[in-house]
Each structure stands twice: as structure tokens, then as C-alpha cells.
């Protein structure tokens, strides 16, 4: 099982990847204004979902 620290690290890496890869750009190009960026990290039954600020 992942420790809380490992899940937290995974969450931070996922949020960095969202920004680095600019996944929202296609939505912005299509005129979408309200975009919610979520990082979802899981291991087995343990899940952490975080929203980017």
C-alpha cells in the first residue's frame, strides 16, 4: 500500500504534469472557459483527488 507521503507526491506530480503538458489548451481553443484541473492518484482501494488552484 502507498504511504500518505507517496500519494501526496503522486498528487503533486500529477498537478505539475497537467500544467506542463497544457492538457486544457484544446478546450480553451474550443471556447471552454470553466475548466477544472483534477489530479487523481490511486493505489488499490486508496484514492486521492485534488483540484489545482
ZAMARKE-263620 format. One record per atom (N, C-alpha, C, O): residue number from 1; residue in three letters; chain; atom name; z, y, x. Coordinates in nm, 3 decimals. Example, Ala and Ser with C-alpha at 12.3 -4.5 7.8 and 13.67 -1.06 7.14 Angstrom:
<nodes>
NODE vextor voza tidren markol      up   north    east
NODE      1  ALA      A      N   0.780  -0.569   1.319
NODE      1  ALA      A     CA   0.780  -0.450   1.230
NODE      1  ALA      A      C   0.780  -0.330   1.320
NODE      1  ALA      A      O   0.846  -0.332   1.424
NODE      2  SER      A      N   0.708  -0.225   1.285
NODE      2  SER      A     CA   0.714  -0.106   1.367
NODE      2  SER      A      C   0.787   0.003   1.290
NODE      2  SER      A      O   0.804   0.114   1.341
</nodes>
This chain:
<nodes>
NODE vextor voza tidren markol      up   north    east
NODE      1  UNK      A      N   0.000  -0.118   0.084
NODE      1  UNK      A     CA   0.000   0.000   0.000
NODE      1  UNK      A      C   0.000   0.125   0.089
NODE      1  UNK      A      O   0.065   0.128   0.193
NODE      2  UNK      A      N  -0.073   0.226   0.047
NODE      2  UNK      A     CA  -0.075   0.352   0.122
NODE      2  UNK      A      C   0.058   0.423   0.108
NODE      2  UNK      A      O   0.121   0.422   0.002
NODE      3  UNK      A      N   0.100   0.484   0.214
NODE      3  UNK      A     CA   0.220   0.567   0.205
NODE      3  UNK      A      C   0.182   0.699   0.139
NODE      3  UNK      A      O   0.064   0.732   0.131
NODE      4  UNK      A      N   0.280   0.773   0.092
NODE      4  UNK      A     CA   0.254   0.903   0.031
NODE      4  UNK      A      C   0.184   0.995   0.131
NODE      4  UNK      A      O   0.097   1.073   0.093
NODE      5  UNK      A      N   0.221   0.987   0.258
NODE      5  UNK      A     CA   0.158   1.070   0.360
NODE      5  UNK      A      C   0.010   1.038   0.372
NODE      5  UNK      A      O  -0.072   1.129   0.385
NODE      6  UNK      A      N  -0.025   0.911   0.369
NODE      6  UNK      A     CA  -0.164   0.870   0.382
NODE      6  UNK      A      C  -0.244   0.917   0.260
NODE      6  UNK      A      O  -0.357   0.964   0.275
NODE      7  UNK      A      N  -0.188   0.905   0.143
NODE      7  UNK      A     CA  -0.256   0.952   0.022
NODE      7  UNK      A      C  -0.273   1.103   0.028
NODE      7  UNK      A      O  -0.379   1.155  -0.008
NODE      8  UNK      A      N  -0.172   1.173   0.074
NODE      8  UNK      A     CA  -0.180   1.319   0.088
NODE      8  UNK      A      C  -0.290   1.356   0.188
NODE      8  UNK      A      O  -0.366   1.450   0.164
NODE      9  UNK      A      N  -0.299   1.284   0.298
NODE      9  UNK      A     CA  -0.404   1.310   0.397
NODE      9  UNK      A      C  -0.541   1.285   0.336
NODE      9  UNK      A      O  -0.634   1.361   0.360
NODE     10  UNK      A      N  -0.554   1.179   0.258
NODE     10  UNK      A     CA  -0.680   1.147   0.192
NODE     10  UNK      A      C  -0.721   1.256   0.095
NODE     10  UNK      A      O  -0.838   1.290   0.085
NODE     11  UNK      A      N  -0.622   1.311   0.024
NODE     11  UNK      A     CA  -0.649   1.420  -0.070
NODE     11  UNK      A      C  -0.701   1.542   0.003
NODE     11  UNK      A      O  -0.799   1.604  -0.039
NODE     12  UNK      A      N  -0.636   1.577   0.113
NODE     12  UNK      A     CA  -0.679   1.694   0.190
NODE     12  UNK      A      C  -0.820   1.674   0.246
NODE     12  UNK      A      O  -0.901   1.767   0.244
NODE     13  UNK      A      N  -0.848   1.555   0.295
NODE     13  UNK      A     CA  -0.982   1.526   0.349
NODE     13  UNK      A      C  -1.087   1.532   0.238
NODE     13  UNK      A      O  -1.197   1.582   0.260
NODE     14  UNK      A      N  -1.054   1.481   0.120
NODE     14  UNK      A     CA  -1.148   1.485   0.008
NODE     14  UNK      A      C  -1.179   1.629  -0.032
NODE     14  UNK      A      O  -1.294   1.662  -0.058
NODE     15  UNK      A      N  -1.078   1.713  -0.037
NODE     15  UNK      A     CA  -1.099   1.854  -0.073
NODE     15  UNK      A      C  -1.182   1.925   0.033
NODE     15  UNK      A      O  -1.267   2.008   0.000
NODE     16  UNK      A      N  -1.158   1.894   0.160
NODE     16  UNK      A     CA  -1.239   1.953   0.268
NODE     16  UNK      A      C  -1.385   1.908   0.256
NODE     16  UNK      A      O  -1.477   1.988   0.276
NODE     17  UNK      A      N  -1.405   1.782   0.222
NODE     17  UNK      A     CA  -1.541   1.729   0.208
NODE     17  UNK      A      C  -1.615   1.797   0.093
NODE     17  UNK      A      O  -1.733   1.828   0.106
NODE     18  UNK      A      N  -1.547   1.822  -0.017
NODE     18  UNK      A     CA  -1.609   1.891  -0.130
NODE     18  UNK      A      C  -1.662   2.026  -0.085
NODE     18  UNK      A      O  -1.774   2.064  -0.119
NODE     19  UNK      A      N  -1.583   2.099  -0.009
NODE     19  UNK      A     CA  -1.626   2.231   0.040
NODE     19  UNK      A      C  -1.735   2.219   0.145
NODE     19  UNK      A      O  -1.834   2.292   0.141
NODE     20  UNK      A      N  -1.718   2.127   0.238
NODE     20  UNK      A     CA  -1.813   2.112   0.348
NODE     20  UNK      A      C  -1.951   2.069   0.298
NODE     20  UNK      A      O  -2.052   2.119   0.347
NODE     21  UNK      A      N  -1.956   1.979   0.201
NODE     21  UNK      A     CA  -2.083   1.926   0.151
NODE     21  UNK      A      C  -2.143   2.010   0.038
NODE     21  UNK      A      O  -2.256   1.987  -0.004
NODE     22  UNK      A      N  -2.066   2.109  -0.010
NODE     22  UNK      A     CA  -2.115   2.201  -0.114
NODE     22  UNK      A      C  -2.171   2.127  -0.235
NODE     22  UNK      A      O  -2.281   2.157  -0.282
NODE     23  UNK      A      N  -2.095   2.030  -0.283
NODE     23  UNK      A     CA  -2.138   1.948  -0.396
NODE     23  UNK      A      C  -2.165   2.031  -0.522
NODE     23  UNK      A      O  -2.244   1.990  -0.607
NODE     24  UNK      A      N  -2.101   2.145  -0.535
NODE     24  UNK      A     CA  -2.116   2.228  -0.655
NODE     24  UNK      A      C  -2.244   2.310  -0.655
NODE     24  UNK      A      O  -2.277   2.370  -0.758
NODE     25  UNK      A      N  -2.315   2.317  -0.545
NODE     25  UNK      A     CA  -2.429   2.407  -0.533
NODE     25  UNK      A      C  -2.538   2.381  -0.637
NODE     25  UNK      A      O  -2.594   2.475  -0.692
NODE     26  UNK      A      N  -2.568   2.256  -0.665
NODE     26  UNK      A     CA  -2.670   2.225  -0.765
NODE     26  UNK      A      C  -2.628   2.274  -0.903
NODE     26  UNK      A      O  -2.710   2.325  -0.980
NODE     27  UNK      A      N  -2.500   2.260  -0.935
NODE     27  UNK      A     CA  -2.450   2.309  -1.063
NODE     27  UNK      A      C  -2.461   2.461  -1.070
NODE     27  UNK      A      O  -2.501   2.516  -1.173
NODE     28  UNK      A      N  -2.426   2.529  -0.962
NODE     28  UNK      A     CA  -2.437   2.675  -0.956
NODE     28  UNK      A      C  -2.582   2.717  -0.975
NODE     28  UNK      A      O  -2.611   2.812  -1.047
NODE     29  UNK      A      N  -2.673   2.645  -0.909
NODE     29  UNK      A     CA  -2.816   2.675  -0.921
NODE     29  UNK      A      C  -2.867   2.658  -1.064
NODE     29  UNK      A      O  -2.963   2.723  -1.104
NODE     30  UNK      A      N  -2.802   2.572  -1.140
NODE     30  UNK      A     CA  -2.841   2.549  -1.280
NODE     30  UNK      A      C  -2.769   2.645  -1.375
NODE     30  UNK      A      O  -2.787   2.636  -1.496
NODE     31  UNK      A      N  -2.689   2.735  -1.322
NODE     31  UNK      A     CA  -2.623   2.834  -1.404
NODE     31  UNK      A      C  -2.483   2.799  -1.452
NODE     31  UNK      A      O  -2.425   2.872  -1.532
NODE     32  UNK      A      N  -2.428   2.688  -1.404
NODE     32  UNK      A     CA  -2.292   2.650  -1.443
NODE     32  UNK      A      C  -2.194   2.744  -1.374
NODE     32  UNK      A      O  -2.201   2.765  -1.253
NODE     33  UNK      A      N  -2.104   2.802  -1.452
NODE     33  UNK      A     CA  -2.009   2.899  -1.397
NODE     33  UNK      A      C  -1.869   2.841  -1.380
NODE     33  UNK      A      O  -1.799   2.876  -1.285
NODE     34  UNK      A      N  -1.827   2.755  -1.470
NODE     34  UNK      A     CA  -1.693   2.697  -1.463
NODE     34  UNK      A      C  -1.701   2.559  -1.401
NODE     34  UNK      A      O  -1.742   2.462  -1.465
NODE     35  UNK      A      N  -1.661   2.551  -1.275
NODE     35  UNK      A     CA  -1.665   2.425  -1.201
NODE     35  UNK      A      C  -1.525   2.392  -1.156
NODE     35  UNK      A      O  -1.455   2.476  -1.098
NODE     36  UNK      A      N  -1.483   2.270  -1.181
NODE     36  UNK      A     CA  -1.352   2.223  -1.138
NODE     36  UNK      A      C  -1.374   2.120  -1.028
NODE     36  UNK      A      O  -1.442   2.019  -1.048
NODE     37  UNK      A      N  -1.317   2.147  -0.912
NODE     37  UNK      A     CA  -1.330   2.055  -0.799
NODE     37  UNK      A      C  -1.207   1.967  -0.795
NODE     37  UNK      A      O  -1.094   2.016  -0.785
NODE     38  UNK      A      N  -1.227   1.836  -0.804
NODE     38  UNK      A     CA  -1.117   1.740  -0.804
NODE     38  UNK      A      C  -1.130   1.643  -0.688
NODE     38  UNK      A      O  -1.239   1.595  -0.657
NODE     39  UNK      A      N  -1.018   1.614  -0.626
NODE     39  UNK      A     CA  -1.009   1.508  -0.526
NODE     39  UNK      A      C  -0.935   1.393  -0.591
NODE     39  UNK      A      O  -0.824   1.412  -0.642
NODE     40  UNK      A      N  -0.995   1.275  -0.591
NODE     40  UNK      A     CA  -0.931   1.157  -0.649
NODE     40  UNK      A      C  -0.918   1.054  -0.538
NODE     40  UNK      A      O  -1.017   1.005  -0.485
NODE     41  UNK      A      N  -0.794   1.021  -0.504
NODE     41  UNK      A     CA  -0.765   0.927  -0.397
NODE     41  UNK      A      C  -0.685   0.812  -0.457
NODE     41  UNK      A      O  -0.589   0.834  -0.530
NODE     42  UNK      A      N  -0.726   0.689  -0.427
NODE     42  UNK      A     CA  -0.654   0.577  -0.485
NODE     42  UNK      A      C  -0.649   0.459  -0.389
NODE     42  UNK      A      O  -0.734   0.442  -0.302
NODE     43  UNK      A      N  -0.549   0.379  -0.410
NODE     43  UNK      A     CA  -0.531   0.253  -0.338
NODE     43  UNK      A      C  -0.463   0.158  -0.435
NODE     43  UNK      A      O  -0.347   0.177  -0.469
NODE     44  UNK      A      N  -0.535   0.058  -0.479
NODE     44  UNK      A     CA  -0.478  -0.033  -0.577
NODE     44  UNK      A      C  -0.449   0.040  -0.706
NODE     44  UNK      A      O  -0.538   0.101  -0.764
NODE     45  UNK      A      N  -0.326   0.034  -0.750
NODE     45  UNK      A     CA  -0.286   0.099  -0.875
NODE     45  UNK      A      C  -0.232   0.241  -0.852
NODE     45  UNK      A      O  -0.202   0.311  -0.949
NODE     46  UNK      A      N  -0.219   0.283  -0.729
NODE     46  UNK      A     CA  -0.166   0.416  -0.699
NODE     46  UNK      A      C  -0.282   0.516  -0.691
NODE     46  UNK      A      O  -0.379   0.494  -0.618
NODE     47  UNK      A      N  -0.270   0.625  -0.765
NODE     47  UNK      A     CA  -0.376   0.725  -0.774
NODE     47  UNK      A      C  -0.317   0.864  -0.757
NODE     47  UNK      A      O  -0.208   0.892  -0.805
NODE     48  UNK      A      N  -0.391   0.950  -0.687
NODE     48  UNK      A     CA  -0.354   1.092  -0.677
NODE     48  UNK      A      C  -0.478   1.173  -0.711
NODE     48  UNK      A      O  -0.584   1.154  -0.652
NODE     49  UNK      A      N  -0.464   1.263  -0.806
NODE     49  UNK      A     CA  -0.573   1.352  -0.845
NODE     49  UNK      A      C  -0.525   1.494  -0.821
NODE     49  UNK      A      O  -0.419   1.534  -0.868
NODE     50  UNK      A      N  -0.606   1.571  -0.748
NODE     50  UNK      A     CA  -0.571   1.709  -0.715
NODE     50  UNK      A      C  -0.690   1.799  -0.738
NODE     50  UNK      A      O  -0.805   1.761  -0.714
NODE     51  UNK      A      N  -0.662   1.920  -0.785
NODE     51  UNK      A     CA  -0.765   2.020  -0.807
NODE     51  UNK      A      C  -0.765   2.117  -0.691
NODE     51  UNK      A      O  -0.660   2.161  -0.644
NODE     52  UNK      A      N  -0.886   2.151  -0.643
NODE     52  UNK      A     CA  -0.899   2.252  -0.539
NODE     52  UNK      A      C  -0.865   2.388  -0.595
NODE     52  UNK      A      O  -0.895   2.416  -0.711
NODE     53  UNK      A      N  -0.806   2.473  -0.517
NODE     53  UNK      A     CA  -0.771   2.609  -0.561
NODE     53  UNK      A      C  -0.883   2.703  -0.530
NODE     53  UNK      A      O  -0.874   2.822  -0.560
</nodes>
